[in-house]
Every structure is written in structure tokens, then in C-alpha cells.
């Protein structure tokens, strides 16, 4: 856009050409920077493992998230639907985990809910069973059609186990 606005400077000869060149290079650099920042924002929301906290873990040592994934959601690797992750300075509770599972299930379409009902129930049972040992890591509960990778995942991170109370 800036280069277009500077186009009349081309009629001024060599000094105008220099102005146009500077504006064109600045416009290209700005466009590249904006494109890169959009890509980074998208990547940050789709990261896996402990990096999903992107700075929020500095002060909040425990985190957990529950999300649906699979062919029915839009793919088996990067497409997910889920409630926002929990970031805390103490372990995530069973009640908070169940709340995230319910919120995630509530975000699904009717068709997705039908496909993932068994996975949802398995996810809730898993979180409810954690107080004996707690949980760190990843756990997947699959729907009826395991072939499509349709599942609900629980991701739990921290210096000690989540879901202990």
C-alpha cells in the first residue's frame, strides 16, 4: 500500500526513484514482519508438549488442557477444539479438569459430540480416577471410530502431578 502511495515520486526522476525505493523496501519489510507474526501466533496456539504455555508457565508452574482432536475435528495432527488451558501456581484439581472436559465437549457440534461421546466419558472417568496417583503427561480417550484418530486428549504438566484432589 505504501509503495502505491509513493508511485507519483517516480515522475521526479532519480531523487523520486530513491524515495520510491525506500518506501517499497519498507513496505515489503513491514509485510514480511506482519506475516511472520501471524505465523508465530498461529504456531503458538497449536504447539504441543510443555511449550503450549508460551510464557504463561514462568509464574504458573502447573498446567492442564483438555481438547478434542481427530478427523472429525479437521485433521489428526494440528486441528483441535478445546477450552483454554489452565495455568496455576498449584496443581490443577480434579474439578477443574472435569470442568475443562465439559467445556470442551460443549464446544463440539452435534455430530462431533455423537462421535466423541465415548471418548468424553472415558476422559472424565480418567480424570476422576487420578487422585490416587495424580497425573503428568498425555492421555487420549478414543471415540468409536478410532481409525480417524478421533479422541479427547488430556495434557498435564508441572513439577508434580495434577488432579490429586
N, C-alpha and C positions, 0 to 999 in steps of 0.2 A: 504494500500500500504506500509506504514512504517513497519508494523508487518511482512510483507513478506520479506522485505529487511533485517530485523533483525533476520530472521529464522536461519541463519547459527550460530548465537550466542548460540543456543540451544545445539550445539555439544560441547561447552566449559564447560558443567557441570553447577553446581549451580550458579557461577557468571554470566554465559551466560544466564541462566534462568531468573535471576533478570533483566538483560539488556532487554531481550525479553519482560518480563512482563511490564516494564516501557514504552517501545516503543508501545506495544499493547494497554495499557491503554491510552497513549497519542493519539494514532491514533483513538481510539474509541471516546475520548472526542472531538477531532477535528471534526470527522464526525458528532457527535451529535450537535456541535455548528453550523456547516455549514447547517445541516438540519433545525435547529431551525431558523437560519437567513433567509433561503429561505422561510420558512413558514411565518415568520413575514413580509417579503417583499410582498408576495402574499396577506396576510391578509390586509396589509396597502392599497393596491390598490383596495381592494374590500370592504372596510369599508363603513358604512352608516352614516347618520346624520352628525353632525358637525365634527366628528372625521375624515372625509375624507381628512382633510387638513394636518394631521400628522406633526405638527411643522411649516408648512408654514403660519399658521394663527397667529403666535406670532407677527409678524410685519405687516401682511396683515389682516386686520380685516374683510373685506368683501370677500365673495367667491360665486361663482356660477358654476354650471356644467349642461350640457345637455347630456343625454345618452339614448340609446335605450336598451330595456330590454324585455324579454319575451321568450316564447317557440321557436320562430323563431330565436332568438339570441343564444340560447343554454340552456335556463333554465329560471325560473321565479324569482329566488332569487339572485344568485351571478353572473350570466353571464351578462355582459353589454358590449356595444360598445359605445364609445363616445370620443369626443375631450377632451383634457386635461382641467381640471377645471381652472377657472380664480381666482387668488388671488390678492387682491389690498388693498391699504390704503384708498380707497374711494369707494362709491357704484358702482357696476357694471352697465354699461349703457345698454339701450335697444339695441343699435347697437352691442355691444359686445355679448349680449345674442343671438341675431339673428345670429351673426357670428358663435357662438358655435353650434347653431341648424343646420345651413347649413353645418358646418364641420362634425358634427356627421352624418347627413344624407348622406353626401358624402362618408363616410366610409362604408356604408352598401352595401351588394351585390344587384344585380338587383332584386332578389326575395324578399329580405328584404325590399327594397325600395317600391316595389309594395304593400307589405303587410302593410307597415307603412306610406304610403303617406298621408292618412287622419290624422294620429297622428302627422306627421311632420307639416302639415298645421295648425292643431289645436294648436300645440306648438308655432309656430310663431305668430299666432293671439293672443294667451295668452300673450306672452312677449310684443307684440306691444300694448296691452291694459293696461299694468301695470303703465304707467306714472301717471295716476290719483291718485293711492294709493300706488304704489310700491308693492313689494312682498318679503316676507320672508317665508320660509318653502319649501314644496314639492308640485309639481303639476304634474299630469300624464295626458297625452293625449293618448287615446287608438286608435288602428288601427281597421280595420273592424272586425277582429277575436278577440274580447275581451276575449273569452274563454281561449285562450292560454296566456293571460297576456301580449300580445304584445302591447308595448307602448313606448312613448318617455317621459322621466321624466325631469323636471326642478327642481334642488335643489338650494336654495338660502339661504345664511347665512350672518349674520352681525349684528352690533349693531343698524342698521336702514335698511330700505327697499332698495333692489336693483331694477334696471330697472325703475328708476324715471325720467330719462332724455333720 
